[in-house]
Amino acid sequence: MRKSYLTAAVVCALIGSTMFTSCIGSFTLTNKLLGWNRQIGSKFVNELVFFAFWILPVYEVSALADVLVLNSIEFWSGENPVAKGTKVIEGKDGRYLVNCDGKGYTIKSETDGSVVRLDFHSDDNSWSAKLPDGTEQTIFTFVDDTHVSVPCPDGNFMTVELSDAGLYAYQQVAMASAFAAR
């Protein structure tokens, strides 16, 4: 009888800890696992691994770890410990090492060794790039959920809607400035 009260208390505590954090979380561990599965081979191999990981409780354990531990850490600290790390990206003009430290990204070209740093500034909801020459340039600033403020070639900023139409309008401004500079 006493054991059932302890079990019920533990279950209630776990449910409460996830309900009262009011954070959905990024589920980084589970997403990385799924991303790895998508890259290991043909669609048939991916499907076999997917079913094997459901039969062996790999996905269940990763989702549970995300829900109970990692998303709570992310909520309270503002950083996801799994999001950190280095990834290699193959581009058409070379290989790049992208290192995430939980606050931004450092991108290093293996071709010429140049380094660009991308940082998020929570005080004004903006992303900036620190260029190889040491200068820092604002890439964009979130205005609201559907708009960003982006720099124009003339030095002013333009508010752009986060849609295909908004991107097209910004491209038109950038192209017009490029042609005017010639």
Secondary structure as GFF3:
##gff-version 3
##sequence-region A 1 182
A	DSSP	alpha_helix	2	19	.	.	.	ID=ss1
A	DSSP	alpha_helix	28	38	.	.	.	ID=ss2
A	DSSP	alpha_helix	43	55	.	.	.	ID=ss3
A	DSSP	alpha_helix	58	65	.	.	.	ID=ss4
A	DSSP	pi_helix	66	70	.	.	.	ID=ss5
A	DSSP	alpha_helix	71	77	.	.	.	ID=ss6
A	DSSP	beta_strand	85	91	.	.	.	ID=ss7
A	DSSP	beta_strand	94	100	.	.	.	ID=ss8
A	DSSP	beta_strand	104	109	.	.	.	ID=ss9
A	DSSP	beta_strand	115	121	.	.	.	ID=ss10
A	DSSP	beta_strand	126	130	.	.	.	ID=ss11
A	DSSP	beta_strand	136	144	.	.	.	ID=ss12
A	DSSP	beta_strand	147	151	.	.	.	ID=ss13
A	DSSP	beta_strand	157	161	.	.	.	ID=ss14
A	DSSP	alpha_helix	164	181	.	.	.	ID=ss15
###
